[in-house]
Amino acid sequence: MSSLKPGGMGSKLNPNVKPVEFANSMAEAIENALNDTLTADGMKTFAVNTNSQEARDRRRLFVAVAVGVVAYLKHNTNALTILDALSIPTGDSILVSTEPGAL
């Protein structure tokens, strides 16, 4: 079973390397989506493979949104319904698994 990884800020000690806490996370997917929309509008994109103060300032919002979404999903699984092929609820439940210590 895979886990949702909301993402984290990691240490700010190395400004040249993206923190592992951020890499392959929901927050990184949000950052990538922002860059995609900027590209589509012909606008300048952000450097994504750094841990500069500018990157950290931007990512703080992405991490907060991702952590909030994952926490919401984890605490409101009853709002998610599994349907069969005929759109009838199956009665099965959903477990939202998160990576411990993501922040």
N, CA, C and O atoms as a GROMACS GRO file, in nm:
protein
  412
    1MET      N    1   0.085  -0.118   0.000
    1MET     CA    2   0.000   0.000   0.000
    1MET      C    3   0.089   0.123   0.000
    1MET      O    4   0.183   0.132   0.080
    2SER      N    5   0.062   0.218  -0.087
    2SER     CA    6   0.139   0.341  -0.086
    2SER      C    7   0.072   0.443   0.005
    2SER      O    8  -0.047   0.431   0.037
    3SER      N    9   0.149   0.541   0.044
    3SER     CA   10   0.101   0.645   0.135
    3SER      C   11   0.098   0.778   0.064
    3SER      O   12   0.177   0.804  -0.027
    4LEU      N   13   0.006   0.863   0.107
    4LEU     CA   14   0.007   1.001   0.060
    4LEU      C   15   0.122   1.073   0.131
    4LEU      O   16   0.138   1.060   0.252
    5LYS      N   17   0.200   1.145   0.057
    5LYS     CA   18   0.311   1.222   0.115
    5LYS      C   19   0.279   1.370   0.093
    5LYS      O   20   0.299   1.422  -0.016
    6PRO      N   21   0.230   1.438   0.197
    6PRO     CA   22   0.196   1.578   0.179
    6PRO      C   23   0.318   1.663   0.147
    6PRO      O   24   0.309   1.755   0.065
    7GLY      N   25   0.430   1.635   0.209
    7GLY     CA   26   0.553   1.711   0.185
    7GLY      C   27   0.594   1.788   0.308
    7GLY      O   28   0.514   1.807   0.400
    8GLY      N   29   0.716   1.831   0.308
    8GLY     CA   30   0.770   1.907   0.419
    8GLY      C   31   0.878   2.002   0.370
    8GLY      O   32   0.924   1.992   0.256
    9MET      N   33   0.917   2.091   0.456
    9MET     CA   34   1.015   2.193   0.420
    9MET      C   35   1.158   2.142   0.429
    9MET      O   36   1.244   2.189   0.354
   10GLY      N   37   1.186   2.049   0.518
   10GLY     CA   38   1.321   2.001   0.534
   10GLY      C   39   1.413   2.109   0.590
   10GLY      O   40   1.369   2.219   0.624
   11SER      N   41   1.539   2.076   0.599
   11SER     CA   42   1.639   2.170   0.652
   11SER      C   43   1.671   2.276   0.549
   11SER      O   44   1.671   2.251   0.429
   12LYS      N   45   1.699   2.396   0.598
   12LYS     CA   46   1.737   2.503   0.507
   12LYS      C   47   1.889   2.519   0.497
   12LYS      O   48   1.938   2.618   0.442
   13LEU      N   49   1.963   2.423   0.551
   13LEU     CA   50   2.109   2.432   0.553
   13LEU      C   51   2.173   2.429   0.415
   13LEU      O   52   2.274   2.495   0.394
   14ASN      N   53   2.117   2.353   0.320
   14ASN     CA   54   2.177   2.344   0.188
   14ASN      C   55   2.082   2.409   0.086
   14ASN      O   56   1.984   2.347   0.044
   15PRO      N   57   2.110   2.534   0.047
   15PRO     CA   58   2.021   2.604  -0.045
   15PRO      C   59   2.027   2.553  -0.189
   15PRO      O   60   1.948   2.596  -0.273
   16ASN      N   61   2.120   2.462  -0.218
   16ASN     CA   62   2.139   2.416  -0.355
   16ASN      C   63   2.066   2.286  -0.387
   16ASN      O   64   2.065   2.243  -0.503
   17VAL      N   65   2.006   2.221  -0.287
   17VAL     CA   66   1.945   2.089  -0.308
   17VAL      C   67   1.802   2.090  -0.254
   17VAL      O   68   1.776   2.133  -0.142
   18LYS      N   69   1.711   2.040  -0.338
   18LYS     CA   70   1.571   2.027  -0.296
   18LYS      C   71   1.562   1.929  -0.180
   18LYS      O   72   1.618   1.820  -0.189
   19PRO      N   73   1.494   1.964  -0.069
   19PRO     CA   74   1.485   1.873   0.046
   19PRO      C   75   1.412   1.743   0.011
   19PRO      O   76   1.314   1.745  -0.063
   20VAL      N   77   1.459   1.632   0.065
   20VAL     CA   78   1.393   1.504   0.040
   20VAL      C   79   1.251   1.504   0.095
   20VAL      O   80   1.165   1.433   0.044
   21GLU      N   81   1.226   1.583   0.197
   21GLU     CA   82   1.090   1.591   0.254
   21GLU      C   83   0.992   1.652   0.154
   21GLU      O   84   0.872   1.626   0.161
   22PHE      N   85   1.043   1.732   0.061
   22PHE     CA   86   0.958   1.797  -0.039
   22PHE      C   87   0.947   1.715  -0.167
   22PHE      O   88   0.844   1.716  -0.234
   23ALA      N   89   1.054   1.644  -0.200
   23ALA     CA   90   1.060   1.568  -0.325
   23ALA      C   91   0.954   1.459  -0.330
   23ALA      O   92   0.928   1.393  -0.229
   24ASN      N   93   0.893   1.441  -0.445
   24ASN     CA   94   0.791   1.336  -0.467
   24ASN      C   95   0.673   1.347  -0.372
   24ASN      O   96   0.620   1.245  -0.327
   25SER      N   97   0.632   1.467  -0.342
   25SER     CA   98   0.521   1.489  -0.249
   25SER      C   99   0.406   1.561  -0.320
   25SER      O  100   0.419   1.605  -0.434
   26MET      N  101   0.294   1.570  -0.249
   26MET     CA  102   0.180   1.645  -0.300
   26MET      C  103   0.219   1.792  -0.317
   26MET      O  104   0.178   1.856  -0.414
   27ALA      N  105   0.296   1.846  -0.223
   27ALA     CA  106   0.339   1.986  -0.232
   27ALA      C  107   0.423   2.008  -0.358
   27ALA      O  108   0.409   2.111  -0.424
   28GLU      N  109   0.510   1.913  -0.391
   28GLU     CA  110   0.590   1.926  -0.512
   28GLU      C  111   0.499   1.920  -0.636
   28GLU      O  112   0.523   1.992  -0.733
   29ALA      N  113   0.397   1.836  -0.633
   29ALA     CA  114   0.303   1.830  -0.745
   29ALA      C  115   0.231   1.964  -0.763
   29ALA      O  116   0.204   2.005  -0.876
   30ILE      N  117   0.201   2.031  -0.653
   30ILE     CA  118   0.138   2.163  -0.660
   30ILE      C  119   0.235   2.264  -0.722
   30ILE      O  120   0.196   2.344  -0.807
   31GLU      N  121   0.360   2.259  -0.680
   31GLU     CA  122   0.461   2.348  -0.737
   31GLU      C  123   0.477   2.323  -0.887
   31GLU      O  124   0.486   2.418  -0.966
   32ASN      N  125   0.480   2.196  -0.927
   32ASN     CA  126   0.492   2.163  -1.068
   32ASN      C  127   0.372   2.212  -1.148
   32ASN      O  128   0.386   2.259  -1.260
   33ALA      N  129   0.252   2.200  -1.089
   33ALA     CA  130   0.131   2.248  -1.156
   33ALA      C  131   0.136   2.400  -1.174
   33ALA      O  132   0.093   2.451  -1.277
   34LEU      N  133   0.188   2.471  -1.074
   34LEU     CA  134   0.204   2.616  -1.088
   34LEU      C  135   0.297   2.648  -1.204
   34LEU      O  136   0.266   2.733  -1.288
   35ASN      N  137   0.411   2.580  -1.210
   35ASN     CA  138   0.504   2.604  -1.320
   35ASN      C  139   0.441   2.572  -1.455
   35ASN      O  140   0.464   2.643  -1.553
   36ASP      N  141   0.361   2.466  -1.462
   36ASP     CA  142   0.294   2.430  -1.587
   36ASP      C  143   0.197   2.540  -1.631
   36ASP      O  144   0.191   2.574  -1.749
   37THR      N  145   0.123   2.596  -1.536
   37THR     CA  146   0.028   2.702  -1.572
   37THR      C  147   0.102   2.830  -1.612
   37THR      O  148   0.057   2.903  -1.701
   38LEU      N  149   0.215   2.857  -1.546
   38LEU     CA  150   0.296   2.973  -1.586
   38LEU      C  151   0.349   2.955  -1.728
   38LEU      O  152   0.345   3.048  -1.809
   39THR      N  153   0.398   2.834  -1.759
   39THR     CA  154   0.448   2.804  -1.893
   39THR      C  155   0.336   2.821  -1.997
   39THR      O  156   0.359   2.878  -2.104
   40ALA      N  157   0.218   2.770  -1.965
   40ALA     CA  158   0.105   2.779  -2.059
   40ALA      C  159   0.069   2.924  -2.090
   40ALA      O  160   0.019   2.954  -2.198
   41ASP      N  161   0.093   3.013  -1.995
   41ASP     CA  162   0.063   3.155  -2.016
   41ASP      C  163   0.185   3.234  -2.064
   41ASP      O  164   0.180   3.356  -2.073
   42GLY      N  165   0.294   3.163  -2.095
   42GLY     CA  166   0.413   3.229  -2.144
   42GLY      C  167   0.486   3.311  -2.040
   42GLY      O  168   0.555   3.408  -2.073
   43MET      N  169   0.470   3.274  -1.914
   43MET     CA  170   0.533   3.349  -1.805
   43MET      C  171   0.658   3.278  -1.754
   43MET      O  172   0.677   3.159  -1.778
   44LYS      N  173   0.741   3.351  -1.685
   44LYS     CA  174   0.863   3.296  -1.628
   44LYS      C  175   0.828   3.193  -1.519
   44LYS      O  176   0.740   3.218  -1.436
   45THR      N  177   0.896   3.078  -1.520
   45THR     CA  178   0.873   2.974  -1.420
   45THR      C  179   0.975   2.987  -1.307
   45THR      O  180   1.069   3.066  -1.314
   46PHE      N  181   0.954   2.908  -1.202
   46PHE     CA  182   1.041   2.908  -1.086
   46PHE      C  183   1.142   2.795  -1.095
   46PHE      O  184   1.112   2.688  -1.149
   47ALA      N  185   1.262   2.818  -1.044
   47ALA     CA  186   1.362   2.711  -1.031
   47ALA      C  187   1.311   2.614  -0.926
   47ALA      O  188   1.275   2.655  -0.815
   48VAL      N  189   1.308   2.485  -0.959
   48VAL     CA  190   1.249   2.388  -0.867
   48VAL      C  191   1.352   2.295  -0.803
   48VAL      O  192   1.316   2.220  -0.711
   49ASN      N  193   1.475   2.297  -0.846
   49ASN     CA  194   1.575   2.204  -0.791
   49ASN      C  195   1.667   2.269  -0.691
   49ASN      O  196   1.782   2.227  -0.674
   50THR      N  197   1.618   2.372  -0.624
   50THR     CA  198   1.697   2.440  -0.522
   50THR      C  199   1.624   2.437  -0.389
   50THR      O  200   1.514   2.385  -0.378
   51ASN      N  201   1.688   2.493  -0.290
   51ASN     CA  202   1.629   2.511  -0.157
   51ASN      C  203   1.658   2.653  -0.111
   51ASN      O  204   1.680   2.680   0.007
   52SER      N  205   1.658   2.745  -0.209
   52SER     CA  206   1.688   2.885  -0.181
   52SER      C  207   1.580   2.945  -0.092
   52SER      O  208   1.473   2.885  -0.074
   53GLN      N  209   1.607   3.061  -0.037
   53GLN     CA  210   1.506   3.127   0.046
   53GLN      C  211   1.381   3.157  -0.036
   53GLN      O  212   1.270   3.144   0.014
   54GLU      N  213   1.400   3.196  -0.161
   54GLU     CA  214   1.286   3.221  -0.250
   54GLU      C  215   1.202   3.094  -0.268
   54GLU      O  216   1.079   3.099  -0.260
   55ALA      N  217   1.268   2.982  -0.292
   55ALA     CA  218   1.195   2.855  -0.308
   55ALA      C  219   1.123   2.818  -0.179
   55ALA      O  220   1.008   2.774  -0.183
   56ARG      N  221   1.189   2.835  -0.066
   56ARG     CA  222   1.128   2.801   0.063
   56ARG      C  223   1.006   2.890   0.091
   56ARG      O  224   0.904   2.843   0.141
   57ASP      N  225   1.017   3.019   0.057
   57ASP     CA  226   0.904   3.111   0.078
   57ASP      C  227   0.784   3.067  -0.004
   57ASP      O  228   0.671   3.071   0.045
   58ARG      N  229   0.806   3.027  -0.128
   58ARG     CA  230   0.698   2.981  -0.216
   58ARG      C  231   0.642   2.847  -0.168
   58ARG      O  232   0.521   2.828  -0.162
   59ARG      N  233   0.732   2.756  -0.133
   59ARG     CA  234   0.690   2.620  -0.096
   59ARG      C  235   0.616   2.613   0.037
   59ARG      O  236   0.540   2.519   0.060
   60ARG      N  237   0.637   2.710   0.122
   60ARG     CA  238   0.568   2.710   0.251
   60ARG      C  239   0.417   2.701   0.229
   60ARG      O  240   0.348   2.628   0.301
   61LEU      N  241   0.366   2.774   0.132
   61LEU     CA  242   0.222   2.770   0.101
   61LEU      C  243   0.183   2.634   0.046
   61LEU      O  244   0.080   2.579   0.084
   62PHE      N  245   0.264   2.579  -0.045
   62PHE     CA  246   0.231   2.450  -0.105
   62PHE      C  247   0.229   2.339   0.000
   62PHE      O  248   0.140   2.254  -0.001
   63VAL      N  249   0.326   2.342   0.091
   63VAL     CA  250   0.331   2.241   0.198
   63VAL      C  251   0.209   2.256   0.288
   63VAL      O  252   0.147   2.156   0.325
   64ALA      N  253   0.174   2.379   0.324
   64ALA     CA  254   0.057   2.401   0.410
   64ALA      C  255  -0.071   2.350   0.344
   64ALA      O  256  -0.153   2.286   0.410
   65VAL      N  257  -0.088   2.378   0.216
   65VAL     CA  258  -0.208   2.331   0.145
   65VAL      C  259  -0.210   2.179   0.140
   65VAL      O  260  -0.313   2.117   0.169
   66ALA      N  261  -0.098   2.117   0.104
   66ALA     CA  262  -0.093   1.972   0.094
   66ALA      C  263  -0.116   1.904   0.228
   66ALA      O  264  -0.191   1.807   0.237
   67VAL      N  265  -0.052   1.955   0.334
   67VAL     CA  266  -0.071   1.898   0.467
   67VAL      C  267  -0.218   1.910   0.509
   67VAL      O  268  -0.275   1.818   0.567
   68GLY      N  269  -0.277   2.025   0.480
   68GLY     CA  270  -0.418   2.045   0.514
   68GLY      C  271  -0.511   1.952   0.438
   68GLY      O  272  -0.604   1.897   0.496
   69VAL      N  273  -0.487   1.932   0.309
   69VAL     CA  274  -0.569   1.842   0.228
   69VAL      C  275  -0.558   1.699   0.279
   69VAL      O  276  -0.658   1.630   0.296
   70VAL      N  277  -0.435   1.654   0.304
   70VAL     CA  278  -0.416   1.517   0.353
   70VAL      C  279  -0.480   1.499   0.490
   70VAL      O  280  -0.545   1.398   0.514
   71ALA      N  281  -0.463   1.596   0.579
   71ALA     CA  282  -0.525   1.586   0.712
   71ALA      C  283  -0.677   1.581   0.699
   71ALA      O  284  -0.743   1.504   0.769
   72TYR      N  285  -0.732   1.663   0.612
   72TYR     CA  286  -0.876   1.663   0.592
   72TYR      C  287  -0.925   1.527   0.541
   72TYR      O  288  -1.022   1.473   0.592
   73LEU      N  289  -0.857   1.474   0.440
   73LEU     CA  290  -0.895   1.344   0.387
   73LEU      C  291  -0.886   1.235   0.494
   73LEU      O  292  -0.974   1.150   0.505
   74LYS      N  293  -0.779   1.240   0.571
   74LYS     CA  294  -0.758   1.138   0.675
   74LYS      C  295  -0.868   1.141   0.780
   74LYS      O  296  -0.908   1.037   0.831
   75HIS      N  297  -0.915   1.260   0.813
   75HIS     CA  298  -1.015   1.274   0.919
   75HIS      C  299  -1.159   1.278   0.868
   75HIS      O  300  -1.253   1.290   0.946
   76ASN      N  301  -1.177   1.267   0.737
   76ASN     CA  302  -1.311   1.270   0.681
   76ASN      C  303  -1.331   1.160   0.577
   76ASN      O  304  -1.395   1.182   0.474
   77THR      N  305  -1.276   1.043   0.604
   77THR     CA  306  -1.290   0.933   0.508
   77THR      C  307  -1.435   0.892   0.490
   77THR      O  308  -1.470   0.833   0.387
   78ASN      N  309  -1.519   0.920   0.587
   78ASN     CA  310  -1.661   0.887   0.572
   78ASN      C  311  -1.727   0.969   0.462
   78ASN      O  312  -1.836   0.934   0.417
   79ALA      N  313  -1.663   1.077   0.420
   79ALA     CA  314  -1.717   1.159   0.311
   79ALA      C  315  -1.682   1.101   0.174
   79ALA      O  316  -1.734   1.146   0.072
   80LEU      N  317  -1.595   1.000   0.173
   80LEU     CA  318  -1.554   0.936   0.048
   80LEU      C  319  -1.628   0.803   0.035
   80LEU      O  320  -1.626   0.722   0.127
   81THR      N  321  -1.692   0.782  -0.077
   81THR     CA  322  -1.773   0.662  -0.096
   81THR      C  323  -1.719   0.581  -0.213
   81THR      O  324  -1.686   0.635  -0.318
   82ILE      N  325  -1.710   0.450  -0.194
   82ILE     CA  326  -1.670   0.359  -0.301
   82ILE      C  327  -1.798   0.308  -0.367
   82ILE      O  328  -1.886   0.254  -0.301
   83LEU      N  329  -1.806   0.327  -0.499
   83LEU     CA  330  -1.924   0.286  -0.574
   83LEU      C  331  -1.890   0.168  -0.663
   83LEU      O  332  -1.776   0.152  -0.707
   84ASP      N  333  -1.990   0.085  -0.690
   84ASP     CA  334  -1.970  -0.026  -0.784
   84ASP      C  335  -1.995   0.025  -0.926
   84ASP      O  336  -2.016   0.145  -0.948
   85ALA      N  337  -1.993  -0.064  -1.021
   85ALA     CA  338  -2.009  -0.027  -1.162
   85ALA      C  339  -2.143   0.040  -1.192
   85ALA      O  340  -2.156   0.111  -1.291
   86LEU      N  341  -2.242   0.018  -1.106
   86LEU     CA  342  -2.374   0.078  -1.126
   86LEU      C  343  -2.393   0.203  -1.040
   86LEU      O  344  -2.505   0.252  -1.024
   87SER      N  345  -2.283   0.254  -0.984
   87SER     CA  346  -2.284   0.373  -0.897
   87SER      C  347  -2.361   0.350  -0.768
   87SER      O  348  -2.422   0.443  -0.713
   88ILE      N  349  -2.359   0.227  -0.720
   88ILE     CA  350  -2.423   0.194  -0.593
   88ILE      C  351  -2.313   0.181  -0.488
   88ILE      O  352  -2.214   0.112  -0.511
   89PRO      N  353  -2.331   0.247  -0.371
   89PRO     CA  354  -2.229   0.236  -0.267
   89PRO      C  355  -2.205   0.089  -0.229
   89PRO      O  356  -2.299   0.012  -0.212
   90THR      N  357  -2.077   0.053  -0.216
   90THR     CA  358  -2.043  -0.085  -0.183
   90THR      C  359  -2.042  -0.112  -0.034
   90THR      O  360  -2.049  -0.228   0.008
   91GLY      N  361  -2.034  -0.008   0.047
   91GLY     CA  362  -2.023  -0.027   0.191
   91GLY      C  363  -1.878  -0.041   0.237
   91GLY      O  364  -1.851  -0.045   0.357
   92ASP      N  365  -1.785  -0.048   0.142
   92ASP     CA  366  -1.644  -0.055   0.176
   92ASP      C  367  -1.597   0.079   0.231
   92ASP      O  368  -1.657   0.183   0.203
   93SER      N  369  -1.491   0.076   0.310
   93SER     CA  370  -1.438   0.200   0.366
   93SER      C  371  -1.303   0.233   0.304
   93SER      O  372  -1.240   0.149   0.239
   94ILE      N  373  -1.261   0.355   0.324
   94ILE     CA  374  -1.135   0.404   0.270
   94ILE      C  375  -1.043   0.438   0.387
   94ILE      O  376  -1.084   0.503   0.483
   95LEU      N  377  -0.919   0.394   0.378
   95LEU     CA  378  -0.817   0.428   0.476
   95LEU      C  379  -0.716   0.518   0.407
   95LEU      O  380  -0.658   0.479   0.306
   96VAL      N  381  -0.695   0.638   0.461
   96VAL     CA  382  -0.596   0.729   0.405
   96VAL      C  383  -0.468   0.710   0.483
   96VAL      O  384  -0.461   0.739   0.602
   97SER      N  385  -0.367   0.660   0.415
   97SER     CA  386  -0.237   0.634   0.478
   97SER      C  387  -0.143   0.750   0.447
   97SER      O  388  -0.130   0.791   0.332
   98THR      N  389  -0.079   0.803   0.551
   98THR     CA  390   0.014   0.914   0.534
   98THR      C  391   0.150   0.875   0.586
   98THR      O  392   0.163   0.791   0.675
   99GLU      N  393   0.250   0.939   0.529
   99GLU     CA  394   0.387   0.915   0.572
   99GLU      C  395   0.410   0.983   0.706
   99GLU      O  396   0.388   1.104   0.717
  100PRO      N  397   0.454   0.909   0.808
  100PRO     CA  398   0.476   0.972   0.939
  100PRO      C  399   0.590   1.071   0.934
  100PRO      O  400   0.689   1.051   0.863
  101GLY      N  401   0.577   1.178   1.009
  101GLY     CA  402   0.684   1.276   1.021
  101GLY      C  403   0.709   1.356   0.896
  101GLY      O  404   0.822   1.398   0.873
  102ALA      N  405   0.607   1.380   0.814
  102ALA     CA  406   0.626   1.452   0.688
  102ALA      C  407   0.667   1.597   0.711
  102ALA      O  408   0.734   1.655   0.625
  103LEU      N  409   0.630   1.655   0.821
  103LEU     CA  410   0.669   1.793   0.847
  103LEU      C  411   0.802   1.794   0.914
  103LEU      O  412   0.854   1.901   0.945
   0.00000   0.00000   0.00000
